[in-house]
Amino acid sequence: MEVVKFVMIYPLNRGWVVARATGAENPGPDPANNDKWLLYIYERNLVVDSNRLPNGLPAIIPTTIPGSSGNLLADYVQPGGFVVSFANCLGFDEEGLARPVPCPATPPAPLRAEHSAAQMRFSLQGEIRQGGRDARVPASPLRFEAAPRNLPLRLSEISLN
């Protein structure tokens, strides 16, 4: 039995959360900003089966996670102000060498190692309403890119055949 770490960041409506959450997950009332978003992070170690790829990674990673909840990461996010895009996904040429390709519109299920995102882009824009005016904080969105460090170089590293 082996575990892999799963991390997810997701937005929720601030007013909806304030009306329903308890404890540290509730940021507290601020009716002027009920339309803003909160960002939550969810981290969990997932048990994966013993079916392995030649490089030792799990062949299939679970896409259904029961009994989950996250932790508050950021408050006062502009509605629509958290954007994640997949610049490239992992693809393989006729010789089995890895290359970046456009990502599919919908992730496949079950999710397999050859469906990895090769490059992601993140953008975050905060916004708070004070005195009847919305102010963006910071003035321009925070932007950054990320890429996994453990992508295979050849299809043979992840193929079961």
Secondary structure by P-SEA (a helix, b strand, c coil): cbbbbbbbbbcccaaaaaaccccccccccccccccbbbbbbbbbbbbbcccccccccccccccccccccccccccccccccbbbbbcccccccccbbbbbccccccccccccccccccbbbbbbbbbbbcccbbbbcccbbbbbbbbbccccccccccccc
